[in-house]
Amino acid sequence: MKFDFEYGVCDFSAVEDKLINCRNKEKLPNNAKSIILFAFPYKINDEKPKNISRYAAVADYHIIVMEYLNSIIDDLKKEYPNNKFVGFTDNSPIPEVFAAVNAGLGVRGKNGLLINDKYGSFVFIGEIVTDLYIKSTGQYNECLNCGLCKEKCPVALCKEKCLSAVTQKKKLLSESEQELIRNNGSVWGCDICSEVCPMNKNKAKSNIKEFIECYRNEYVVGEDSVNRPYNWRGEAVITRNHNILCGKL
């Protein structure tokens, strides 16, 4: 397998007291020692998509990333048949950004995102937790602290009111939430803090073929949304956002 992504290792002990209480926590191998972290780049073009965030312009990363992780796990099991390897992405008990930074995959931005040296913050994180000891490859670091992400964010990095979170709401949106969509032109997700980040300038584009082949520059009402990042919320939510943006609501 050709690796078109970055990877590193974090000691499990670094996150042991920071684990997230989710259902997948039960899948962690007993006596876990190491976490192999991966940063999968998804920026396809330098120009940003028309009305969706960059991560929504490619296929659902939960599917693509897990396919890669499972392939890597199969290879690891052949090499280390007496050890256990469990893969996660997003719905993970591991605090992924913290672990990825500790694995040397980048720094943590003030917006909470991993900023990779090669690909910037346009990366999906996946990890494999194992009871095999592998030496850690990094240490924890923060970003430049320039403050641009907070300055340019329409809600000053408030997670509860974040435009990305607003576009995913099923319930009726308030007038102020509808204004966020109208003013910022996105029917799903938000990239403002990443687009203005100086650490994201002149970064490499993705070579992952699954993302390149399925790239869409915009959301169009009635399109085939199977295996798209917004499909889990149902067509009604993103269609509502599109209608708000187009002045139909």
C-alpha positions as CSV (number, residue, x, y, z in Angstrom):
1,M,0.0,0.0,0.0
2,K,1.3,3.4,-0.9
3,F,1.0,5.9,2.0
4,D,-0.4,9.2,0.7
5,F,-0.8,10.5,4.3
6,E,1.2,11.4,7.4
7,Y,1.5,9.1,10.4
8,G,3.2,9.0,13.8
9,V,2.9,7.3,17.2
10,C,1.7,8.5,20.6
11,D,2.1,6.7,23.9
12,F,-1.3,5.5,25.2
13,S,-0.3,6.7,28.7
14,A,-0.4,10.3,27.3
15,V,-4.2,10.0,26.8
16,E,-5.2,7.4,29.4
17,D,-6.7,10.0,31.7
18,K,-8.3,11.9,28.8
19,L,-10.3,9.2,27.2
20,I,-13.8,10.1,25.8
21,N,-16.7,8.1,27.3
22,C,-18.3,6.8,24.2
23,R,-19.6,3.3,23.2
24,N,-16.4,2.6,21.3
25,K,-14.4,2.8,24.5
26,E,-15.2,-0.8,25.1
27,K,-13.3,-1.8,21.9
28,L,-9.9,-0.6,23.3
29,P,-7.5,-3.5,23.6
30,N,-6.5,-4.5,27.1
31,N,-3.1,-3.2,28.2
32,A,-3.0,-0.7,25.3
33,K,0.5,0.8,24.9
34,S,0.6,2.8,21.7
35,I,-1.6,4.8,19.3
36,I,-0.6,5.0,15.7
37,L,-2.1,8.3,14.4
38,F,-2.8,9.1,10.7
39,A,-3.5,12.4,9.0
40,F,-5.4,11.9,5.8
41,P,-5.4,15.0,3.6
42,Y,-8.6,16.0,1.8
43,K,-8.0,19.4,0.1
44,I,-8.3,18.7,-3.6
45,N,-8.1,22.2,-5.1
46,D,-6.6,25.4,-4.0
47,E,-9.9,27.1,-4.7
48,K,-12.5,26.4,-2.0
49,P,-15.8,24.7,-3.0
50,K,-18.8,27.0,-3.8
51,N,-21.3,26.3,-1.0
52,I,-19.9,23.5,1.1
53,S,-16.8,23.1,3.3
54,R,-13.8,21.2,1.9
55,Y,-14.4,18.1,3.9
56,A,-18.0,17.9,2.5
57,A,-16.7,18.1,-1.0
58,V,-15.3,14.5,-0.8
59,A,-16.8,11.2,0.2
60,D,-17.7,10.4,3.8
61,Y,-14.3,10.0,5.4
62,H,-15.6,7.6,8.0
63,I,-15.9,5.1,5.2
64,I,-12.6,5.9,3.3
65,V,-10.4,6.3,6.4
66,M,-11.7,3.0,8.0
67,E,-10.9,1.2,4.7
68,Y,-7.3,2.4,4.9
69,L,-7.1,1.6,8.6
70,N,-8.5,-1.9,8.2
71,S,-6.0,-2.6,5.4
72,I,-3.1,-1.4,7.6
73,I,-4.4,-3.5,10.5
74,D,-4.5,-6.6,8.3
75,D,-0.8,-6.1,7.5
76,L,0.1,-5.4,11.2
77,K,-1.7,-8.6,12.3
78,K,0.4,-10.6,9.8
79,E,3.6,-9.1,11.2
80,Y,2.5,-9.2,14.9
81,P,0.0,-12.1,15.2
82,N,0.2,-12.0,19.0
83,N,-0.9,-8.4,19.3
84,K,-4.2,-6.6,19.0
85,F,-5.0,-3.6,16.8
86,V,-8.2,-1.6,16.8
87,G,-9.0,1.2,14.4
88,F,-11.0,4.4,15.1
89,T,-11.9,7.6,13.3
90,D,-14.1,10.5,14.7
91,N,-16.4,8.3,16.9
92,S,-13.4,7.4,19.0
93,P,-12.5,7.2,22.7
94,I,-9.2,8.8,21.8
95,P,-8.9,12.7,22.0
96,E,-7.7,12.6,18.4
97,V,-6.2,16.1,18.0
98,F,-4.3,15.9,21.3
99,A,-3.0,12.4,20.5
100,A,-2.1,13.4,16.9
101,V,-0.1,16.4,18.2
102,N,1.7,14.2,20.7
103,A,2.5,11.9,17.8
104,G,4.3,14.7,16.0
105,L,1.7,15.1,13.3
106,G,1.4,18.9,13.8
107,V,0.3,21.5,16.3
108,R,-3.1,22.3,17.8
109,G,-4.7,25.5,16.5
110,K,-6.7,27.9,18.6
111,N,-9.7,26.6,16.7
112,G,-9.0,23.1,18.1
113,L,-7.9,21.6,14.8
114,L,-4.7,19.7,14.1
115,I,-2.4,21.7,11.7
116,N,-0.1,19.4,9.9
117,D,3.2,20.8,8.5
118,K,2.6,19.3,5.0
119,Y,-1.2,19.5,4.6
120,G,-2.3,22.1,7.1
121,S,-5.6,21.6,8.9
122,F,-7.4,20.0,6.0
123,V,-6.8,16.5,7.3
124,F,-9.0,13.7,8.7
125,I,-7.6,11.9,11.7
126,G,-7.6,8.2,12.1
127,E,-5.9,6.0,14.6
128,I,-5.0,2.4,15.5
129,V,-4.7,1.5,19.2
130,T,-2.5,-1.5,20.0
131,D,-1.0,-3.4,22.9
132,L,2.3,-3.4,21.0
133,Y,4.8,-0.9,22.3
134,I,6.0,1.5,19.6
135,K,8.2,4.5,20.5
136,S,6.5,7.9,20.5
137,T,7.4,10.1,17.6
138,G,6.5,13.6,18.9
139,Q,5.6,16.0,21.6
140,Y,2.7,18.4,22.3
141,N,2.9,21.8,20.6
142,E,0.5,24.8,20.1
143,C,0.1,27.0,17.0
144,L,1.5,30.5,16.3
145,N,-1.3,32.1,18.4
146,C,-1.8,34.9,15.8
147,G,-5.5,35.1,16.7
148,L,-6.8,35.3,13.1
149,C,-9.1,32.3,13.4
150,K,-11.0,33.9,16.3
151,E,-10.9,37.3,14.7
152,K,-12.4,36.1,11.4
153,C,-14.8,33.5,12.8
154,P,-18.4,34.8,12.6
155,V,-19.1,33.6,16.1
156,A,-15.6,34.1,17.6
157,L,-15.0,30.3,17.8
158,C,-18.0,29.6,20.0
159,K,-18.7,25.9,19.5
160,E,-22.4,26.1,20.4
161,K,-23.0,28.7,17.7
162,C,-20.4,27.6,15.2
163,L,-21.6,27.8,11.6
164,S,-20.6,24.2,11.0
165,A,-22.8,23.1,14.0
166,V,-25.7,25.3,12.8
167,T,-25.7,23.7,9.4
168,Q,-26.1,20.3,11.0
169,K,-29.1,21.2,13.2
170,K,-32.3,19.4,12.6
171,K,-34.6,21.7,14.6
172,L,-35.9,25.0,13.3
173,L,-33.1,27.6,12.9
174,S,-33.4,31.0,14.6
175,E,-33.2,34.1,12.4
176,S,-29.7,34.7,13.6
177,E,-28.7,31.2,12.6
178,Q,-30.2,31.6,9.2
179,E,-28.3,34.9,8.8
180,L,-25.1,33.0,9.5
181,I,-25.8,30.7,6.5
182,R,-26.8,33.6,4.3
183,N,-23.8,35.8,5.2
184,N,-21.2,33.1,4.9
185,G,-22.5,31.1,1.9
186,S,-22.2,27.6,3.2
187,V,-25.0,25.0,3.3
188,W,-22.8,22.5,5.1
189,G,-19.8,23.1,7.3
190,C,-17.4,26.0,7.6
191,D,-13.7,26.6,6.7
192,I,-13.3,30.2,7.6
193,C,-10.8,29.7,10.5
194,S,-8.8,27.3,8.4
195,E,-8.8,29.5,5.2
196,V,-7.4,32.5,7.1
197,C,-4.8,30.5,9.1
198,P,-1.3,31.5,8.0
199,M,-0.1,28.0,8.8
200,N,-2.4,26.7,6.0
201,K,-0.8,28.7,3.3
202,N,0.9,26.8,0.4
203,K,0.2,23.4,1.7
204,A,0.1,20.2,-0.4
205,K,-3.1,18.9,-1.9
206,S,-4.4,15.4,-1.3
207,N,-3.3,12.5,-3.5
208,I,-5.8,10.1,-2.0
209,K,-7.5,8.7,-5.1
210,E,-10.8,8.0,-3.3
211,F,-11.2,11.7,-2.4
212,I,-10.1,12.9,-5.8
213,E,-12.4,10.7,-7.7
214,C,-15.5,11.7,-5.7
215,Y,-14.8,15.4,-5.4
216,R,-17.8,17.7,-5.9
217,N,-17.4,21.5,-6.0
218,E,-20.9,22.3,-4.7
219,Y,-24.0,20.8,-3.3
220,V,-27.0,20.7,-5.7
221,V,-30.5,19.9,-4.5
222,G,-31.5,16.4,-5.5
223,E,-28.0,15.1,-6.0
224,D,-27.1,11.6,-5.0
225,S,-26.0,12.0,-1.4
226,V,-25.1,8.4,-0.7
227,N,-21.8,8.2,1.1
228,R,-21.5,12.0,1.4
229,P,-20.5,13.5,4.8
230,Y,-23.9,15.2,5.1
231,N,-26.0,12.1,4.4
232,W,-26.1,11.0,8.0
233,R,-28.3,14.0,8.8
234,G,-30.8,13.3,6.0
235,E,-31.5,15.3,2.8
236,A,-34.0,17.6,4.5
237,V,-31.4,19.4,6.6
238,I,-29.0,20.4,3.8
239,T,-31.9,21.1,1.5
240,R,-33.3,23.5,4.1
241,N,-29.9,25.2,4.3
242,H,-29.7,25.5,0.6
243,N,-33.2,27.1,0.5
244,I,-32.1,29.6,3.2
245,L,-29.0,30.5,1.2
246,C,-31.0,30.9,-2.0
247,G,-33.6,33.1,-0.3
248,K,-36.4,30.5,-0.5
249,L,-36.9,30.6,3.3
